[in-house]
């Protein structure tokens, strides 16, 4: 696993290498909206979630996504993870149902990944 921060950005080329080594075309990631960081490169979103919780993140700030670095920018981010299933918080699917939260996630990812 790797934590990506504004002090330690990651390149699209690095994401391609990680994707190729793990799942072929995809990387699982968990984004912390409050801290503005994400953890990447694990078999399960829940492992990345646990890493962030252990380092001070709050559950309600964490969202699971998948990154497809070979796809065009408007298609490369997928909002799908079991950790997103939170009926008590109003998110009733594996997707991120709230468009505002999706935009916040996209903004964090855009800050952390440089082309």
C-alpha positions in Angstrom: 0.0 0.0 0.0 1.0 3.6 -0.7 -0.3 6.8 0.8 -0.5 9.6 -1.7 -0.4 13.2 -0.3 0.1 16.7 -1.7 3.7 16.4 -0.4 4.1 13.0 -2.2 2.1 13.1 -5.4 2.0 10.2 -7.8 2.3 10.3 -11.6 0.0 8.7 -14.1 2.9 6.6 -15.3 3.4 5.2 -11.8 -0.3 4.4 -11.6 -0.1 2.6 -14.9 2.8 0.5 -13.5 1.0 -0.3 -10.3 -2.2 -1.2 -12.2 -0.3 -3.5 -14.5 1.4 -5.3 -11.6 -1.8 -5.8 -9.5 -5.0 -6.1 -11.5 -3.9 -5.3 -15.0 -5.8 -2.2 -15.7 -7.2 -1.0 -12.4 -6.1 0.3 -9.0 -8.2 0.3 -5.9 -8.0 3.4 -3.8 -9.6 5.0 -0.7 -9.8 8.8 -0.5 -10.1 10.7 2.8 -12.0 13.9 1.9 -11.0 15.8 5.1 -7.3 15.0 5.0 -7.0 15.3 1.3 -5.1 12.0 0.9 -5.6 8.6 -0.6 -4.2 5.1 -0.1 -3.7 3.0 -3.2 -2.4 -0.4 -4.2 -4.1 -3.0 -2.1 -6.2 -6.1 -2.9 -9.2 -4.7 -1.0 -10.6 -1.3 -0.3 -11.2 -2.4 3.2 -7.4 -2.9 3.7 -6.8 0.7 2.5 -9.7 1.9 4.7 -8.1 0.2 7.8 -4.8 1.9 7.0 -6.4 5.3 7.0 -8.5 4.6 10.1 -5.3 3.6 11.9 -3.6 6.8 11.0 -6.4 9.1 12.2 -9.0 9.2 9.5 -12.8 9.2 10.3 -15.0 6.6 8.7 -17.5 9.2 7.4 -14.6 10.9 5.4 -13.5 7.7 3.5 -14.7 6.7 0.1 -13.6 3.8 -2.1 -12.9 4.2 -5.8 -11.2 2.5 -8.6 -8.7 4.1 -11.0 -8.2 3.1 -14.6 -5.1 5.0 -15.7 -5.4 3.9 -19.3 -8.8 5.5 -19.8 -9.5 9.1 -20.7 -9.7 11.6 -17.8 -13.4 11.8 -17.9 -13.8 8.0 -17.6 -10.8 6.9 -15.5 -12.4 7.2 -12.0 -15.1 4.7 -10.9 -17.0 5.3 -7.6 -17.6 1.6 -6.7 -16.7 -0.1 -3.5 -18.3 -2.1 -0.7 -17.0 0.4 1.8 -19.3 3.0 0.3 -22.4 1.0 1.3 -23.7 3.1 4.2 -27.5 3.1 4.4 -27.5 4.8 7.8 -25.6 7.7 6.2 -27.9 7.8 3.2 -25.6 6.0 0.7 -27.5 2.9 -0.2 -25.3 1.5 -2.9 -21.7 0.6 -3.6 -21.4 3.8 -5.6 -21.1 7.3 -4.2 -24.7 8.5 -4.6 -24.2 12.2 -3.7 -22.9 14.2 -6.7 -21.3 16.7 -4.4 -19.2 14.0 -2.7 -18.2 12.6 -6.1 -16.9 16.0 -7.1 -15.0 16.3 -3.8 -13.4 12.9 -4.5 -12.5 13.9 -8.0 -10.9 17.2 -6.7 -8.7 15.3 -4.3 -7.6 12.8 -6.9 -6.9 15.6 -9.4 -4.7 17.3 -6.8 -2.8 14.1 -6.0 -2.2 12.7 -9.5 0.0 14.6 -11.9 0.2 13.8 -15.5 
